[in-house]
Amino acid sequence: MQGLALSLATGAVCFQQANGEKWVIEVAGDGSHLLLHHNFSGLRVGDSAWMNKLLELNADYSFMQGAWFGLHQATQSCRIFKVLQIDSLTANLMCEHLKAFIHLASVIKKDFSVGLG
């Protein structure tokens, strides 16, 4: 088998950092890709200044490294997402992608905390 072999009964796994932040990896129903996502707690749909900033970031493909912000309708909260093709992943590449995804989110959160003042 080529790529990263995953065997998940639920189709998803959640990693929790020591600070309580959660990072979710979901396997697509057809097994073709992974969806990484993370909740930006505290950011809600009604926060128009933040929604404008997120839309600006979504347009900056180079900075976002293929990730994007979207709305989680059930909670009306904002999440950052990224899709990875399973057939091109190895364990090492998966770790690199996950680290880069976490780093990107932390950079954005730091920028938001400065902007919130």
PyMOL commands that set and color helices and strands:
alter all, ss='L'
color gray80, all
select helices_A, chain A and resi 48-58+61-64+86-88+91-116
alter helices_A, ss='H'
color red, helices_A
select strands_A, chain A and resi 12-16+22-27+33-44+68-72+77-85
alter strands_A, ss='S'
color yellow, strands_A
deselect
rebuild
show_as cartoon
